[in-house]
């Protein structure tokens, strides 16, 4: 009996979304006895973990075809092609093409085509595969954008994802309507550089226009959530939606990266410290229950203790709650890797720990402030759901998965609320 393909996903939500598309395409093509690894390239550590995972998968699946794809495969195809454990390397464009999977299922792709990775920068359209939700029954993710036109000096991702390209608004709305018809109560818009959505479309609409259009044309959608955004690109329509649309969830994850102007310039970011603070103040003025997450890098080359202190202080100046702290990792192929003054690894580790400690304190304060309040909680399973601000809530009594439950918060259990 043939075995269905197995998938391992590393990295971001967009990778998880695309894994679901690959599952559908490989199953339709009839591919069997294969293991597909969808890799991440965000740091050198991510690539190391991908190689480690591939070796483990080969030990566990000695007779399967191992196919490696994703951002690390796109940026370093030769690294994975050189591994004895790997049979095929697919680029990020190729993995989203049905004919690729049909070819592998029919054994059209032989040893001479071990590497199928084209120039990602030549891609001008986003794959139109529409996945009707993945993960739990409570929340669905919709890819509306891919790629990035910016060139931050620490980031390899544009070379893995290509230039920014958008899914047309009508296609997005139609997909969300189908998801609502299937019973999803929350939809999350995802992309690599979400706030650049629309720049490549006719009339160049903005992300806020898309949000308002979704909420207008899909009135039965209870909750719309936005994934990570670049706050300097937030447009007037998005701010209007934050102010006037209760179905837009009051939680934004911000790509801030640092809190010092000099380091931000060396990163080639497009905002300054005061811009980040001003955005958070305005968003919270428009929506008082707004909470923020943020990506912050510790130990970027040339970072002094004074530079780092500005990042540490930004946590409270912006009143950030959910921190994603990244210890800087030298990424070959990026301009930052060539900066002579790299920060000592132990210093980086210490600074990352201090940032995480500041984030832990912010989470504790946020949780304490919720006790006694009533929240609308989307149940992810029988006993755990999330508030509009994405805070986890535990229930002693069984609840229906996928439903929105209104309940008062009565206490804490570690980093979770109890209701």
Kinemage of the C-alpha trace (Angstrom):
@kinemage 1
@onewidth
@group {chain A} dominant
@subgroup {mainchain}
@vectorlist {calphas} color= white
{ca unk a 1} P 0.000 0.000 0.000
{ca unk a 2} L 1.378 3.427 -0.948
{ca unk a 3} L 1.898 5.993 1.777
{ca unk a 4} L 0.494 9.523 1.607
{ca unk a 5} L 3.069 12.342 1.578
{ca unk a 6} L 4.262 13.615 4.957
{ca unk a 7} L 4.876 17.334 5.528
{ca unk a 8} L 7.109 19.169 7.979
{ca unk a 9} L 6.717 22.939 8.210
{ca unk a 10} L 9.358 25.250 9.666
{ca unk a 11} L 8.984 29.010 10.116
{ca unk a 12} L 6.113 31.392 9.587
{ca unk a 13} L 2.343 31.253 9.177
{ca unk a 14} L 2.726 31.835 5.441
{ca unk a 15} L 4.772 28.639 5.215
{ca unk a 16} L 2.010 26.821 7.093
{ca unk a 17} L -0.534 28.207 4.644
{ca unk a 18} L 1.542 27.095 1.676
{ca unk a 19} L 2.041 23.630 3.173
{ca unk a 20} L -1.734 23.203 3.055
{ca unk a 21} L -1.684 24.156 -0.636
{ca unk a 22} L 1.095 21.631 -1.288
{ca unk a 23} L -0.835 18.917 0.531
{ca unk a 24} L -3.833 19.498 -1.709
{ca unk a 25} L -1.760 19.567 -4.905
{ca unk a 26} L 0.345 16.506 -4.040
{ca unk a 27} L -2.734 14.493 -3.072
{ca unk a 28} L -4.514 15.489 -6.286
{ca unk a 29} L -1.436 14.480 -8.278
{ca unk a 30} L -1.280 11.109 -6.523
{ca unk a 31} L 2.223 11.582 -5.124
{ca unk a 32} L 3.074 8.919 -2.569
{ca unk a 33} L 5.945 7.805 -0.356
{ca unk a 34} L 7.385 11.300 -0.076
{ca unk a 35} L 8.469 13.564 2.768
{ca unk a 36} L 8.282 17.299 2.080
{ca unk a 37} L 10.167 19.799 4.260
{ca unk a 38} L 9.038 23.413 3.962
{ca unk a 39} L 12.029 25.368 5.276
{ca unk a 40} L 12.646 28.794 6.796
{ca unk a 41} L 15.639 31.041 6.067
{ca unk a 42} L 15.098 33.923 8.489
{ca unk a 43} L 18.318 33.156 10.416
{ca unk a 44} L 21.375 30.945 10.006
{ca unk a 45} L 19.999 28.944 12.943
{ca unk a 46} L 16.792 28.302 10.990
{ca unk a 47} L 18.823 26.813 8.131
{ca unk a 48} L 20.824 24.677 10.574
{ca unk a 49} L 17.591 23.366 12.102
{ca unk a 50} L 16.264 22.552 8.629
{ca unk a 51} L 19.342 20.445 7.857
{ca unk a 52} L 19.030 18.725 11.226
{ca unk a 53} L 15.343 17.972 10.607
{ca unk a 54} L 16.100 16.556 7.145
{ca unk a 55} L 18.679 14.136 8.561
{ca unk a 56} L 16.196 12.961 11.192
{ca unk a 57} L 13.453 12.506 8.613
{ca unk a 58} L 15.765 10.422 6.431
{ca unk a 59} L 16.570 8.144 9.371
{ca unk a 60} L 12.857 7.765 10.109
{ca unk a 61} L 11.881 7.330 6.431
{ca unk a 62} L 14.747 5.477 4.738
{ca unk a 63} L 12.823 4.589 1.572
{ca unk a 64} L 10.881 7.830 1.004
{ca unk a 65} L 11.669 10.571 -1.482
{ca unk a 66} L 12.731 13.641 0.484
{ca unk a 67} L 11.736 16.941 -1.118
{ca unk a 68} L 13.058 20.194 0.348
{ca unk a 69} L 11.383 23.508 -0.415
{ca unk a 70} L 10.675 26.890 1.213
{ca unk a 71} L 12.811 29.962 1.743
{ca unk a 72} L 16.043 28.181 2.693
{ca unk a 73} L 15.748 25.988 -0.402
{ca unk a 74} L 15.195 29.118 -2.484
{ca unk a 75} L 18.169 31.046 -1.085
{ca unk a 76} L 20.586 28.126 -0.657
{ca unk a 77} L 19.576 25.400 -3.141
{ca unk a 78} L 23.140 24.127 -3.399
{ca unk a 79} L 23.322 23.576 0.377
{ca unk a 80} L 20.414 21.155 0.311
{ca unk a 81} L 21.245 19.578 -3.049
{ca unk a 82} L 24.615 18.580 -1.582
{ca unk a 83} L 22.936 16.619 1.249
{ca unk a 84} L 22.870 12.868 0.603
{ca unk a 85} L 19.497 12.719 2.356
{ca unk a 86} L 17.797 15.025 -0.178
{ca unk a 87} L 16.257 13.829 -3.451
{ca unk a 88} L 14.698 17.042 -4.809
{ca unk a 89} L 15.014 20.780 -4.072
{ca unk a 90} L 12.050 22.986 -5.031
{ca unk a 91} L 11.950 26.779 -5.101
{ca unk a 92} L 9.160 28.856 -3.572
{ca unk a 93} L 7.539 29.409 -6.973
{ca unk a 94} L 7.798 25.799 -8.087
{ca unk a 95} L 6.237 24.449 -4.885
{ca unk a 96} L 3.015 26.340 -5.632
{ca unk a 97} L 2.588 24.971 -9.163
{ca unk a 98} L 0.317 21.911 -9.642
{ca unk a 99} L 2.404 20.737 -12.616
{ca unk a 100} L 5.428 20.368 -10.332
{ca unk a 101} L 3.594 17.849 -8.153
{ca unk a 102} L 2.057 16.099 -11.163
{ca unk a 103} L 5.536 15.684 -12.615
{ca unk a 104} L 6.929 14.193 -9.421
{ca unk a 105} L 3.976 11.857 -9.029
{ca unk a 106} L 4.492 10.603 -12.603
{ca unk a 107} L 8.282 10.393 -12.138
{ca unk a 108} L 8.824 12.980 -14.860
{ca unk a 109} L 11.465 14.579 -12.659
{ca unk a 110} L 14.649 12.557 -12.671
{ca unk a 111} L 18.126 12.903 -11.250
{ca unk a 112} L 19.003 15.565 -13.826
{ca unk a 113} L 16.349 17.819 -12.285
{ca unk a 114} L 17.258 17.412 -8.650
{ca unk a 115} L 17.192 21.201 -8.242
{ca unk a 116} L 14.135 23.106 -9.507
{ca unk a 117} L 14.707 26.664 -8.312
{ca unk a 118} L 14.146 29.599 -10.660
{ca unk a 119} L 14.802 33.311 -10.179
{ca unk a 120} L 12.253 34.389 -7.567
{ca unk a 121} L 12.747 38.050 -8.531
{ca unk a 122} L 11.166 37.381 -11.933
{ca unk a 123} L 7.858 36.300 -10.373
{ca unk a 124} L 5.115 38.903 -10.780
{ca unk a 125} L 2.001 37.104 -9.498
{ca unk a 126} L 0.990 35.497 -6.230
{ca unk a 127} L -0.090 31.873 -6.508
{ca unk a 128} L -3.868 31.803 -6.505
{ca unk a 129} L -4.341 28.558 -4.591
{ca unk a 130} L -7.203 29.121 -2.208
{ca unk a 131} L -7.007 27.076 0.969
{ca unk a 132} L -10.260 27.052 2.882
{ca unk a 133} L -8.713 27.334 6.319
{ca unk a 134} L -6.187 25.257 8.173
{ca unk a 135} L -5.393 24.414 11.781
{ca unk a 136} L -8.369 24.516 14.102
{ca unk a 137} L -12.002 25.027 13.247
{ca unk a 138} L -11.900 28.403 14.933
{ca unk a 139} L -9.510 30.429 12.816
{ca unk a 140} L -8.535 30.550 9.141
{ca unk a 141} L -5.544 32.215 7.501
{ca unk a 142} L -5.767 33.941 4.142
{ca unk a 143} L -2.664 34.864 2.157
{ca unk a 144} L -3.222 38.272 0.546
{ca unk a 145} L 0.386 39.211 -0.270
{ca unk a 146} L 3.798 37.662 -0.831
{ca unk a 147} L 7.341 38.986 -1.207
{ca unk a 148} L 8.946 42.248 -0.141
{ca unk a 149} L 10.309 45.285 -2.014
{ca unk a 150} L 12.372 46.533 0.936
{ca unk a 151} L 15.955 45.565 1.594
{ca unk a 152} L 16.594 45.709 5.329
{ca unk a 153} L 20.281 45.009 5.803
{ca unk a 154} L 19.746 42.024 8.148
{ca unk a 155} L 17.079 40.258 6.103
{ca unk a 156} L 17.425 37.421 3.591
{ca unk a 157} L 13.668 36.968 3.100
{ca unk a 158} L 13.234 39.072 -0.102
{ca unk a 159} L 15.700 36.711 -1.777
{ca unk a 160} L 13.547 33.781 -0.706
{ca unk a 161} L 10.164 35.335 -1.435
{ca unk a 162} L 10.830 37.764 -4.294
{ca unk a 163} L 9.330 41.202 -4.802
{ca unk a 164} L 5.989 42.218 -3.339
{ca unk a 165} L 2.872 41.020 -5.134
{ca unk a 166} L -0.748 41.153 -4.070
{ca unk a 167} L -3.840 38.974 -4.348
{ca unk a 168} L -6.689 41.072 -5.838
{ca unk a 169} L -9.315 42.238 -3.359
{ca unk a 170} L -12.154 40.433 -5.122
{ca unk a 171} L -10.346 37.098 -4.846
{ca unk a 172} L -9.699 37.704 -1.141
{ca unk a 173} L -13.321 38.628 -0.450
{ca unk a 174} L -14.620 35.553 -2.281
{ca unk a 175} L -12.348 33.287 -0.272
{ca unk a 176} L -13.392 34.835 3.034
{ca unk a 177} L -17.058 34.431 2.102
{ca unk a 178} L -16.438 30.705 1.565
{ca unk a 179} L -14.648 30.461 4.910
{ca unk a 180} L -17.553 32.119 6.727
{ca unk a 181} L -19.962 29.739 4.966
{ca unk a 182} L -17.847 26.863 6.311
{ca unk a 183} L -18.320 28.154 9.852
{ca unk a 184} L -15.089 30.026 10.595
{ca unk a 185} L -15.597 32.885 13.037
{ca unk a 186} L -12.195 34.518 12.577
{ca unk a 187} L -10.004 35.179 9.549
{ca unk a 188} L -6.379 36.330 9.707
{ca unk a 189} L -4.831 38.222 6.777
{ca unk a 190} L -1.240 37.098 6.207
{ca unk a 191} L 1.677 38.125 4.014
{ca unk a 192} L 5.402 38.779 4.048
{ca unk a 193} L 5.014 42.582 3.996
{ca unk a 194} L 1.300 42.999 4.577
{ca unk a 195} L 1.165 46.801 4.537
{ca unk a 196} L 2.579 46.828 0.997
{ca unk a 197} L -0.589 45.084 -0.220
{ca unk a 198} L -2.076 46.750 -3.296
{ca unk a 199} L 0.957 48.675 -4.557
{ca unk a 200} L 1.163 46.412 -7.633
{ca unk a 201} L -2.589 46.390 -8.326
{ca unk a 202} L -4.578 48.778 -10.555
{ca unk a 203} L -5.353 52.062 -8.732
{ca unk a 204} L -2.854 50.988 -6.031
{ca unk a 205} L -5.293 50.383 -3.155
{ca unk a 206} L -3.927 50.151 0.394
{ca unk a 207} L -4.299 47.546 3.118
{ca unk a 208} L -6.895 49.693 4.895
{ca unk a 209} L -9.018 49.696 1.731
{ca unk a 210} L -8.904 45.896 1.690
{ca unk a 211} L -9.862 45.666 5.368
{ca unk a 212} L -12.828 48.012 4.958
{ca unk a 213} L -13.953 46.187 1.823
{ca unk a 214} L -13.858 42.795 3.552
{ca unk a 215} L -15.836 44.050 6.534
{ca unk a 216} L -18.410 45.698 4.262
{ca unk a 217} L -18.857 42.815 1.810
{ca unk a 218} L -18.680 39.973 4.346
{ca unk a 219} L -21.057 41.258 7.054
{ca unk a 220} L -21.365 37.777 8.612
{ca unk a 221} L -17.642 37.583 9.437
{ca unk a 222} L -17.461 38.065 13.229
{ca unk a 223} L -13.712 38.718 13.554
{ca unk a 224} L -11.005 39.923 11.183
{ca unk a 225} L -7.396 39.919 12.347
{ca unk a 226} L -4.267 41.381 10.770
{ca unk a 227} L -0.921 39.659 11.157
{ca unk a 228} L 2.415 41.520 11.283
{ca unk a 229} L 2.497 45.028 9.809
{ca unk a 230} L 5.063 47.747 9.209
{ca unk a 231} L 3.617 50.635 11.209
{ca unk a 232} L 5.231 53.345 9.049
{ca unk a 233} L 3.122 52.070 6.121
{ca unk a 234} L -0.198 52.160 7.974
{ca unk a 235} L -2.588 54.153 5.762
{ca unk a 236} L -5.490 56.438 6.671
{ca unk a 237} L -8.109 53.826 5.790
{ca unk a 238} L -6.452 51.312 8.118
{ca unk a 239} L -6.502 53.844 10.939
{ca unk a 240} L -10.171 54.519 10.148
{ca unk a 241} L -10.876 50.788 10.404
{ca unk a 242} L -9.082 50.621 13.773
{ca unk a 243} L -11.224 53.502 15.017
{ca unk a 244} L -14.615 52.438 13.653
{ca unk a 245} L -14.721 48.686 13.052
{ca unk a 246} L -15.222 46.571 16.190
{ca unk a 247} L -14.927 43.403 14.094
{ca unk a 248} L -11.288 44.291 13.376
{ca unk a 249} L -9.427 42.767 16.302
{ca unk a 250} L -7.535 45.187 18.614
{ca unk a 251} L -4.193 43.433 18.305
{ca unk a 252} L -1.376 44.440 15.963
{ca unk a 253} L 2.019 42.799 15.651
{ca unk a 254} L 4.552 45.445 14.621
{ca unk a 255} L 7.782 45.008 12.699
{ca unk a 256} L 9.800 47.451 14.836
{ca unk a 257} L 13.190 45.643 15.000
{ca unk a 258} L 14.945 48.247 17.181
{ca unk a 259} L 14.457 51.302 19.358
{ca unk a 260} L 17.529 53.387 18.453
{ca unk a 261} L 17.565 55.740 15.466
{ca unk a 262} L 21.181 55.029 14.497
{ca unk a 263} L 20.665 51.270 14.489
{ca unk a 264} L 17.385 51.664 12.592
{ca unk a 265} L 19.267 53.610 9.903
{ca unk a 266} L 21.952 50.923 9.736
{ca unk a 267} L 19.205 48.344 9.376
{ca unk a 268} L 17.778 50.421 6.477
{ca unk a 269} L 14.440 50.610 8.225
{ca unk a 270} L 12.061 53.362 7.087
{ca unk a 271} L 10.932 54.583 10.489
{ca unk a 272} L 12.538 56.223 13.493
{ca unk a 273} L 11.947 55.599 17.178
{ca unk a 274} L 9.485 58.484 17.523
{ca unk a 275} L 7.476 57.163 14.559
{ca unk a 276} L 6.895 53.873 16.359
{ca unk a 277} L 5.856 55.600 19.569
{ca unk a 278} L 3.543 57.990 17.717
{ca unk a 279} L 1.842 55.131 15.868
{ca unk a 280} L 1.199 53.197 19.068
{ca unk a 281} L -0.165 56.282 20.793
{ca unk a 282} L -2.493 57.068 17.868
{ca unk a 283} L -3.728 53.479 17.495
{ca unk a 284} L -4.428 53.217 21.215
{ca unk a 285} L -6.178 56.615 21.182
{ca unk a 286} L -8.436 55.342 18.376
{ca unk a 287} L -8.938 51.964 20.045
{ca unk a 288} L -8.230 52.050 23.800
{ca unk a 289} L -8.213 48.250 24.130
{ca unk a 290} L -5.495 47.869 21.457
{ca unk a 291} L -2.545 45.626 22.321
{ca unk a 292} L 0.738 45.359 20.457
{ca unk a 293} L 3.219 42.649 19.724
{ca unk a 294} L 6.568 43.443 18.147
{ca unk a 295} L 9.673 41.941 16.582
{ca unk a 296} L 12.884 43.282 18.127
{ca unk a 297} L 16.447 42.269 17.277
{ca unk a 298} L 19.098 42.196 20.011
{ca unk a 299} L 22.769 42.621 19.175
{ca unk a 300} L 22.672 44.057 15.649
{ca unk a 301} L 26.230 44.898 14.488
{ca unk a 302} L 27.624 48.111 16.106
{ca unk a 303} L 24.919 48.024 18.815
{ca unk a 304} L 26.292 49.604 21.994
{ca unk a 305} L 24.786 49.348 25.454
{ca unk a 306} L 23.280 52.814 24.933
{ca unk a 307} L 21.698 51.715 21.641
{ca unk a 308} L 20.321 48.609 23.342
{ca unk a 309} L 18.890 50.627 26.245
{ca unk a 310} L 16.795 52.539 23.692
{ca unk a 311} L 15.343 49.237 22.481
{ca unk a 312} L 14.683 48.152 26.046
{ca unk a 313} L 12.948 51.443 26.810
{ca unk a 314} L 10.845 51.157 23.642
{ca unk a 315} L 9.036 48.192 25.210
{ca unk a 316} L 7.423 50.504 27.778
{ca unk a 317} L 7.361 53.651 25.609
{ca unk a 318} L 5.173 51.788 23.083
{ca unk a 319} L 3.539 49.663 25.805
{ca unk a 320} L 4.290 46.468 23.892
{ca unk a 321} L 2.777 43.270 25.264
{ca unk a 322} L 3.821 40.324 23.112
{ca unk a 323} L 7.518 40.428 22.169
{ca unk a 324} L 9.250 38.274 19.578
{ca unk a 325} L 12.914 38.748 20.475
{ca unk a 326} L 15.507 37.709 17.905
{ca unk a 327} L 19.159 37.449 18.956
{ca unk a 328} L 20.990 38.824 15.913
{ca unk a 329} L 22.294 36.034 13.713
{ca unk a 330} L 24.853 36.793 11.016
{ca unk a 331} L 23.183 35.896 7.733
{ca unk a 332} L 25.570 35.415 4.807
{ca unk a 333} L 24.372 37.249 1.723
{ca unk a 334} L 23.044 40.255 3.660
{ca unk a 335} L 24.781 43.654 3.992
{ca unk a 336} L 24.714 43.433 7.800
{ca unk a 337} L 26.935 40.338 7.668
{ca unk a 338} L 29.694 42.502 6.175
{ca unk a 339} L 29.643 45.121 8.931
{ca unk a 340} L 33.025 44.817 10.684
{ca unk a 341} L 31.828 45.556 14.222
{ca unk a 342} L 29.821 42.438 15.092
{ca unk a 343} L 28.563 42.154 18.686
{ca unk a 344} L 29.954 39.405 20.930
{ca unk a 345} L 27.677 36.347 21.065
{ca unk a 346} L 27.458 36.302 24.859
{ca unk a 347} L 26.501 39.979 24.872
{ca unk a 348} L 23.795 39.282 22.299
{ca unk a 349} L 22.441 36.424 24.417
{ca unk a 350} L 22.387 38.624 27.533
{ca unk a 351} L 20.603 41.477 25.772
{ca unk a 352} L 18.018 39.125 24.279
{ca unk a 353} L 17.352 37.732 27.762
{ca unk a 354} L 16.880 41.238 29.161
{ca unk a 355} L 14.425 42.087 26.382
{ca unk a 356} L 12.483 38.888 27.029
{ca unk a 357} L 12.366 39.683 30.753
{ca unk a 358} L 10.933 43.118 29.934
{ca unk a 359} L 8.378 41.433 27.699
{ca unk a 360} L 7.453 38.949 30.440
{ca unk a 361} L 6.760 41.846 32.802
{ca unk a 362} L 4.560 43.517 30.164
{ca unk a 363} L 2.585 40.290 29.715
{ca unk a 364} L 2.129 39.996 33.487
{ca unk a 365} L 0.822 43.569 33.692
{ca unk a 366} L -1.547 42.958 30.776
{ca unk a 367} L -2.932 39.795 32.334
{ca unk a 368} L -3.455 41.417 35.728
{ca unk a 369} L -5.386 44.254 34.087
{ca unk a 370} L -7.872 41.806 32.531
{ca unk a 371} L -9.111 40.312 35.811
{ca unk a 372} L -12.722 41.342 36.356
{ca unk a 373} L -13.260 42.342 32.712
{ca unk a 374} L -15.627 40.527 30.385
{ca unk a 375} L -14.149 39.267 27.102
{ca unk a 376} L -15.426 37.704 23.894
{ca unk a 377} L -13.302 34.569 23.572
{ca unk a 378} L -12.868 32.490 20.421
{ca unk a 379} L -12.529 28.856 21.504
{ca unk a 380} L -9.579 27.025 19.928
{ca unk a 381} L -10.416 23.787 21.708
{ca unk a 382} L -12.780 22.592 24.431
{ca unk a 383} L -10.933 24.393 27.241
{ca unk a 384} L -8.811 27.181 25.689
{ca unk a 385} L -9.681 30.240 23.643
{ca unk a 386} L -8.309 33.686 22.867
{ca unk a 387} L -9.581 37.181 23.556
{ca unk a 388} L -9.750 39.832 20.864
{ca unk a 389} L -6.255 40.893 22.023
{ca unk a 390} L -5.040 37.313 21.374
{ca unk a 391} L -4.615 36.478 25.066
{ca unk a 392} L -5.137 32.824 25.981
{ca unk a 393} L -8.037 32.004 28.334
{ca unk a 394} L -8.591 28.699 30.113
{ca unk a 395} L -12.063 27.350 30.951
{ca unk a 396} L -12.754 24.655 33.549
{ca unk a 397} L -16.025 23.782 31.838
{ca unk a 398} L -16.092 22.353 28.325
{ca unk a 399} L -16.885 24.871 25.562
{ca unk a 400} L -17.711 24.357 21.896
{ca unk a 401} L -14.635 24.651 19.666
{ca unk a 402} L -14.853 27.469 17.127
{ca unk a 403} L -17.534 29.417 18.998
{ca unk a 404} L -17.190 32.887 20.510
{ca unk a 405} L -17.945 32.737 24.222
{ca unk a 406} L -18.610 35.823 26.368
{ca unk a 407} L -17.213 35.375 29.869
{ca unk a 408} L -15.735 37.340 32.783
{ca unk a 409} L -12.053 36.830 33.599
{ca unk a 410} L -11.689 35.486 37.142
{ca unk a 411} L -7.960 34.868 37.535
{ca unk a 412} L -4.606 33.760 36.141
{ca unk a 413} L -2.886 30.453 35.465
{ca unk a 414} L 0.724 31.243 34.572
{ca unk a 415} L 0.613 33.275 31.354
{ca unk a 416} L -3.035 32.423 30.698
{ca unk a 417} L -6.233 33.987 31.942
{ca unk a 418} L -8.973 31.885 33.535
{ca unk a 419} L -12.698 32.284 32.956
